[in-house]
Structure formats: structure tokens, C-alpha cells
């Protein structure tokens, strides 16, 4: 696949953290999407080719996977939502969007994508949840909830169970799930064994476009445009 620089696409984001995974040389980064990033996100989704990145899935799995990403992009900058972008080797590999309520965090959408065909990014989902869990522990709420699709690629429900989520309801399409502060503390203790988290000091919006020396970074960030 060719690396494409999308002209006149501005990307602003707030650096959050740099992540290292035990046994992996390449670096992960987390950035907070801002209100100025709609053009970037729309181009990200428009150029996404899931069937090329991960062939041989069932059609309904592509539909579900695509739907999660599309909806995450659609609500990412809406009032009250907070959205985390994850990169691997400076290429987008994940999105997580959530909303804070007085008594809970509700995770709206989370999705990861390969940065190379047929190669899932190691620990991409766990890194997104690591940040999500850290934010909850820094708040006053005691639980997080989500609705997980029953029929989707890569068995997300089983992954949420491993993270400590429990079933609280649902219907024929989704399982409603919840995790408590107690279980989040336990999960972060386990993740600390292989996730090295370094927060970015003095975070501020960063600006990338094709007129700056960061153009190479942007072209890689917008590669194929994947996940």
C-alpha cells in the first residue's frame, strides 16, 4: 500500500503519553483528539480498507468492525465526548471514545486496526484501556460501563471479560458490561508488568500539516489510512 499525504488536512491533538511494551522495540503514543480534528478523522475513515488490512474475515464481521470505527469517528468531537487516538510507530492503530457521567464512565466505542496487512498491533486494545482506566481512577467515579457487540470480529466480549468487565444485561445484539474501581486497580497492576507508561509533560495541542517539516510524520499518520 502506498503512503499518501492528504493535502490541506490539518491535525491537532494533545499528546498524552508514550508507551513501551515489554519485548517490542517500536513506540506507542496516545493523543487526545480535539474539536479541530474532524477533517483528519473523516479522512482516516474514508481511506480505511479493512478487507485489505485483515482479509478472510466473515462479511458480518467487517460490517460490525467498520460500524464501530465509523460511529467512533462520528461522535469523537461531539460535546461531552473524549476521544483517545493511539499510534504505533507513528501510524494510527486505535480509537477510544467515552463520556463521563457523575456516577460512571461510559465507553461509547473502541476499535483497533492493523498498521500492516494481516498483522494486528500487539496490545493495542490493552493500551487504550490502560489510559481509560487511569482516567477513571483519577476521577471520583467507581465504575465504567460499555455495550459490546455479540457478533463482531476478534471476540471483543472475551477480551472485556479478561480485563475484568462483568455482564449486567443486554439483548440479542449486545452485552451490557461493567467494571468496578476495585477490578480496575487489579487490572492496572497486571498491566504494569508489561506496559511502561510515560506521561507527556506540559501537553499542548500539536499542529501538523504538509507545509511543515512534520509532513513525513503526517504522511505516516495517515497511512493507508488504516486503523
Buried (B, 14 or more C-beta within 10 A) or exposed (E): EEEEBBEEBBBBBBBBBBBBBEEBEEBBBBBBBBEBBBEBBBBBBEBBEBEEBBEEBEEEBBBBBBBBBBBBBBBBBEEEBBBBBBBBBBBBBBBBBBBBEEEBBEBBBBBBBBBBEEEBBBBBBBBBBBBBBBBBEEEEBBBBBBBBBBEBBEEBBEBBBEBBBEEEEBEEEBBBBBBBBEBBEEBBEEBEEBBEBEEBEEBEEBEBBBEEEBEEBBBBBBBBBBB
